[in-house]
Amino acid sequence: MKHYLLLPLALSVMSAHANVRNYSASLDDSTWVVSNKTPIECRMDHFIPSFGVASFISRSSKNVNLDFYLDMYKISAETHQVSLRSVPPQWKPGASSKRISELSFYQQFDGYVNAQPAWQMLSELEDGNVPTFYFNDWYASNNTTAVGISSINFKTQYNDFLKCVGRLLPYSFDDIAFTVLTYQSNSNELTPRSKKRLQLIGDYVKHDPEIDVVLVDAYTDSYGGKWINQELSEKRANMVRDYFKSGGLDESVIEVSGHGERRHVARNDNTMGRERNRRVVISLGKDLL
């Protein structure tokens, strides 16, 4: 587990409001936008004048998740030790700031917060407070810089963001990137479980533009004629391809192959082994650049 040192004297300096360079949206220019709203990703952006863009992102997954990114117009020239605090607005006289987390912004990377501290940032914004990052800025002769995430105009977009999060698929790309489907004997009919699995894959891929290759490899058991089995495997592969096409996936990213009786993964002299050999393997690839 990593531990980060607190900024030396940073909190005392910022409490005195001396030598602090502040970046935060004003009442007139505080903008929040739900910029992505799909079953696989929800994204809400906030623009910080002269500094960058703050983004909250939740993605489809089995688990509750939230990431916060601070995309700075000037890349981080060095690793910063950062104090993240919730600062009350001026209309809350007498209220004091409170600690959210101590973290690091790494050299040449966006600022990043995840898990519970990211959710706490949303909670503080909902209460009208201002999550604020304090760090010694290399661009400002290592004087303290404060970057505030304004709560002005936040709630309406936040409600839309939460509705989107509630509709996220309960599985991720990694959960469906490699899938084996099985078939009924001497048939093009998938088993009930495989039908459900194919539907899950189809629901995901039609919303993810980063998927740039879908490999479909079909196999049979060794019962029946060799050429009949070859044609059967090709027919099964093409049916899966057509299913993806009907869901809107570009045919150019789909590659299908029928392998017939080749490459068995189990024995063919028993029912369970033959069932495993009657299969279609689906492999998904993503362009991560």
C-alpha positions as a printed NumPy array, in Angstrom:
array([[  0.   ,   0.   ,   0.   ],
       [  1.402,   3.4  ,  -0.989],
       [  1.545,   6.294,   1.435],
       [  1.957,   9.905,   0.385],
       [  3.419,  12.733,   2.41 ],
       [  1.281,  15.76 ,   3.132],
       [  2.308,  18.98 ,   1.465],
       [  4.609,  20.768,   3.914],
       [  2.858,  23.815,   5.33 ],
       [  0.393,  23.761,   2.417],
       [ -2.731,  23.768,   4.511],
       [ -1.544,  26.616,   6.691],
       [ -0.61 ,  28.633,   3.641],
       [ -3.924,  28.101,   1.883],
       [ -5.902,  28.856,   5.032],
       [ -4.229,  32.247,   5.091],
       [ -5.085,  32.707,   1.374],
       [ -1.523,  33.898,   0.744],
       [  0.37 ,  33.149,  -2.477],
       [ -2.35 ,  30.82 ,  -3.725],
       [ -3.177,  30.785,  -7.428],
       [ -6.852,  29.845,  -7.782],
       [ -8.59 ,  28.191, -10.723],
       [-12.34 ,  27.765, -10.501],
       [-15.408,  28.548, -12.601],
       [-17.354,  31.643, -11.602],
       [-21.116,  31.981, -11.24 ],
       [-21.412,  33.086, -14.883],
       [-19.193,  30.449, -16.496],
       [-19.731,  27.316, -14.389],
       [-20.79 ,  24.635, -16.876],
       [-21.616,  20.97 , -16.358],
       [-22.381,  18.609, -19.253],
       [-23.333,  14.927, -19.396],
       [-21.195,  14.235, -22.449],
       [-21.676,  10.479, -22.716],
       [-24.773,   8.534, -21.765],
       [-24.782,   4.909, -22.944],
       [-25.334,   1.496, -21.32 ],
       [-21.554,   1.035, -21.085],
       [-20.331,   4.484, -19.984],
       [-21.699,   7.576, -18.251],
       [-19.572,  10.732, -18.299],
       [-20.119,  14.169, -16.786],
       [-17.717,  17.047, -17.571],
       [-17.02 ,  20.361, -15.879],
       [-14.929,  23.102, -17.5  ],
       [-12.396,  25.003, -15.395],
       [-11.398,  28.26 , -17.143],
       [ -7.687,  28.546, -17.994],
       [ -6.948,  25.177, -16.41 ],
       [ -8.704,  22.154, -17.917],
       [-11.641,  19.772, -17.788],
       [-12.851,  17.754, -14.799],
       [-14.69 ,  14.52 , -15.616],
       [-16.595,  11.93 , -13.606],
       [-16.907,   8.565, -15.385],
       [-18.754,   5.389, -14.417],
       [-18.551,   2.288, -16.606],
       [-20.537,  -0.903, -17.001],
       [-19.296,  -3.501, -14.538],
       [-20.294,  -6.112, -11.99 ],
       [-19.121,  -3.67 ,  -9.339],
       [-20.026,  -0.092,  -8.41 ],
       [-17.305,   2.157,  -9.819],
       [-16.46 ,   5.813, -10.37 ],
       [-13.354,   7.518, -11.775],
       [-12.504,  11.21 , -11.704],
       [-10.032,  12.715, -14.191],
       [ -8.569,  16.205, -14.181],
       [ -7.436,  16.826, -17.757],
       [ -5.048,  19.761, -17.481],
       [ -4.366,  22.016, -20.468],
       [ -0.72 ,  22.121, -19.382],
       [  0.524,  18.598, -18.776],
       [  1.916,  17.899, -15.344],
       [  5.65 ,  18.64 , -15.602],
       [  6.42 ,  16.763, -12.402],
       [  4.697,  14.495,  -9.909],
       [  2.66 ,  16.558,  -7.442],
       [  1.696,  15.588,  -3.929],
       [ -1.877,  16.797,  -3.684],
       [ -4.287,  17.573,  -0.893],
       [ -7.968,  17.18 ,  -1.861],
       [-10.347,  19.053,   0.416],
       [-14.007,  20.045,   0.45 ],
       [-14.239,  23.827,   0.75 ],
       [-17.532,  25.495,   1.748],
       [-18.802,  28.279,  -0.54 ],
       [-19.093,  31.872,   0.617],
       [-22.798,  31.468,   1.323],
       [-21.929,  29.04 ,   4.15 ],
       [-20.275,  31.438,   6.622],
       [-18.545,  29.767,   9.531],
       [-18.299,  26.354,   7.865],
       [-14.803,  24.879,   7.672],
       [-13.095,  22.854,   4.958],
       [-12.567,  19.126,   5.443],
       [-10.163,  16.539,   4.115],
       [-11.248,  14.166,   1.349],
       [ -7.959,  12.507,   0.421],
       [ -4.186,  12.845,   0.009],
       [ -2.934,  11.669,  -3.376],
       [ -0.467,  12.248,  -6.209],
       [ -0.798,  13.685,  -9.696],
       [  1.855,  11.892, -11.702],
       [  4.198,  13.488, -14.216],
       [  2.671,  13.717, -17.724],
       [ -0.601,  12.097, -16.603],
       [ -4.027,  13.563, -15.877],
       [ -5.025,  14.009, -12.28 ],
       [ -6.91 ,  10.933, -11.101],
       [ -9.189,  10.017,  -8.198],
       [-11.229,   6.828,  -7.929],
       [-13.424,   4.731,  -5.674],
       [-14.761,   6.217,  -2.424],
       [-12.968,   9.617,  -2.616],
       [-14.496,  10.187,  -6.08 ],
       [-17.984,   9.399,  -4.739],
       [-17.315,  11.732,  -1.805],
       [-16.481,  14.514,  -4.268],
       [-19.936,  14.076,  -5.83 ],
       [-21.534,  14.08 ,  -2.398],
       [-19.771,  17.323,  -1.482],
       [-20.843,  18.92 ,  -4.766],
       [-24.429,  17.851,  -4.111],
       [-24.219,  19.669,  -0.746],
       [-23.011,  22.828,  -2.486],
       [-19.372,  22.503,  -1.444],
       [-16.298,  22.847,  -3.665],
       [-13.882,  19.879,  -3.909],
       [-10.503,  21.578,  -4.268],
       [ -7.042,  20.271,  -5.131],
       [ -4.022,  21.982,  -3.554],
       [ -0.489,  21.387,  -4.815],
       [  2.819,  23.143,  -5.415],
       [  2.752,  24.048,  -9.115],
       [  5.963,  23.69 , -11.143],
       [  4.617,  26.267, -13.629],
       [  4.166,  28.829, -10.842],
       [  7.605,  28.565,  -9.205],
       [  6.206,  25.896,  -6.877],
       [  3.766,  28.282,  -5.257],
       [  0.522,  26.731,  -4.091],
       [ -2.159,  26.278,  -6.746],
       [ -5.795,  25.615,  -5.868],
       [ -8.118,  23.998,  -8.431],
       [-11.764,  24.063,  -7.414],
       [-14.638,  22.017,  -8.866],
       [-17.615,  24.384,  -8.788],
       [-21.009,  23.175,  -7.553],
       [-22.85 ,  25.912,  -9.474],
       [-25.253,  24.426, -12.079],
       [-24.247,  20.932, -10.914],
       [-27.462,  19.31 ,  -9.703],
       [-29.482,  19.133, -12.915],
       [-26.711,  17.384, -14.833],
       [-25.926,  15.229, -11.8  ],
       [-29.483,  13.878, -11.817],
       [-29.089,  12.883, -15.475],
       [-25.718,  11.321, -14.681],
       [-27.2  ,   9.222, -11.859],
       [-30.035,   8.018, -14.122],
       [-27.421,   6.924, -16.65 ],
       [-25.412,   5.102, -13.96 ],
       [-28.559,   3.241, -12.94 ],
       [-28.938,   1.918, -16.513],
       [-25.356,   0.684, -16.978],
       [-24.953,  -2.936, -18.043],
       [-23.965,  -5.148, -15.085],
       [-20.878,  -6.522, -16.853],
       [-17.748,  -5.132, -18.517],
       [-15.763,  -5.716, -21.701],
       [-13.43 ,  -8.085, -19.848],
       [-16.414, -10.23 , -18.855],
       [-17.388, -10.916, -22.482],
       [-14.095, -10.513, -24.387],
       [-13.665, -14.291, -24.683],
       [-16.769, -16.487, -24.838],
       [-17.483, -20.088, -25.79 ],
       [-21.017, -20.869, -27.029],
       [-22.322, -24.431, -27.34 ],
       [-24.956, -26.001, -29.605],
       [-27.643, -28.626, -29.505],
       [-26.668, -31.939, -31.159],
       [-26.795, -31.914, -35.012],
       [-28.309, -28.457, -34.983],
       [-27.686, -24.761, -35.497],
       [-29.62 , -24.118, -32.301],
       [-27.609, -22.701, -29.419],
       [-28.163, -24.082, -25.944],
       [-30.413, -21.81 , -23.807],
       [-27.455, -20.633, -21.746],
       [-25.46 , -19.771, -24.875],
       [-28.396, -17.848, -26.339],
       [-28.46 , -15.657, -23.257],
       [-24.696, -15.2  , -23.387],
       [-24.806, -14.142, -27.051],
       [-27.486, -11.579, -26.241],
       [-25.268, -10.099, -23.512],
       [-22.378,  -9.776, -25.97 ],
       [-24.628,  -8.217, -28.598],
       [-26.011,  -5.679, -26.116],
       [-22.463,  -4.61 , -25.266],
       [-20.71 ,  -4.468, -28.634],
       [-23.3  ,  -2.246, -30.309],
       [-22.48 ,   0.508, -27.794],
       [-18.669,   0.257, -27.772],
       [-17.038,   2.029, -30.762],
       [-13.567,   0.951, -29.581],
       [-14.176,  -2.678, -30.527],
       [-12.291,  -3.125, -33.794],
       [-12.195,  -6.893, -34.232],
       [-14.656,  -9.71 , -33.542],
       [-13.288, -13.195, -34.242],
       [-15.858, -15.979, -34.636],
       [-14.458, -19.536, -34.791],
       [-16.907, -22.444, -35.095],
       [-16.238, -26.15 , -34.463],
       [-18.205, -29.414, -34.518],
       [-17.9  , -32.833, -32.921],
       [-16.73 , -35.742, -35.101],
       [-20.121, -37.385, -35.583],
       [-21.393, -37.23 , -39.182],
       [-19.475, -36.751, -42.406],
       [-16.333, -34.624, -42.472],
       [-17.579, -32.266, -45.189],
       [-21.023, -32.025, -43.647],
       [-19.415, -30.977, -40.366],
       [-17.255, -28.417, -42.154],
       [-20.326, -26.85 , -43.749],
       [-22.162, -26.98 , -40.423],
       [-19.355, -25.111, -38.641],
       [-19.301, -22.439, -41.341],
       [-23.075, -22.062, -41.124],
       [-22.877, -21.627, -37.343],
       [-20.13 , -19.023, -37.65 ],
       [-22.093, -17.09 , -40.272],
       [-25.216, -17.108, -38.121],
       [-23.291, -15.473, -35.275],
       [-21.868, -12.929, -37.73 ],
       [-25.366, -12.12 , -38.983],
       [-26.571, -11.704, -35.413],
       [-23.906,  -9.061, -34.745],
       [-24.646,  -7.334, -38.056],
       [-28.344,  -7.124, -37.197],
       [-27.336,  -5.346, -33.977],
       [-25.499,  -2.654, -35.932],
       [-21.914,  -3.924, -35.754],
       [-19.849,  -3.062, -38.831],
       [-19.309,  -6.236, -40.868],
       [-15.734,  -5.174, -41.642],
       [-14.628,  -5.858, -38.051],
       [-16.088,  -9.393, -37.999],
       [-13.906, -12.32 , -39.063],
       [-15.508, -15.771, -39.26 ],
       [-13.927, -19.219, -39.653],
       [-15.452, -22.699, -39.724],
       [-13.071, -25.431, -38.575],
       [-15.329, -28.476, -38.788],
       [-14.067, -31.472, -36.789],
       [-10.621, -29.994, -36.162],
       [ -9.233, -28.832, -32.794],
       [-11.347, -30.832, -30.398],
       [-11.183, -29.78 , -26.757],
       [-12.734, -32.979, -25.36 ],
       [-13.305, -36.651, -26.189],
       [-15.952, -37.552, -28.78 ],
       [-16.949, -40.938, -27.339],
       [-19.298, -39.516, -24.711],
       [-22.179, -37.046, -24.64 ],
       [-20.493, -34.41 , -22.477],
       [-17.344, -34.375, -24.592],
       [-19.258, -33.986, -27.843],
       [-21.255, -31.129, -26.35 ],
       [-18.036, -29.256, -25.535],
       [-16.707, -29.808, -29.061],
       [-19.861, -28.354, -30.67 ],
       [-18.904, -24.759, -30.036],
       [-18.367, -21.255, -31.343],
       [-15.573, -19.203, -29.8  ],
       [-16.023, -15.411, -29.857],
       [-12.999, -13.18 , -29.207],
       [-13.29 ,  -9.394, -29.034],
       [-10.491,  -6.87 , -29.516],
       [-10.413,  -3.138, -28.769],
       [ -8.503,  -0.198, -30.172],
       [ -7.099,   1.33 , -26.974],
       [ -4.996,   4.046, -28.665]])
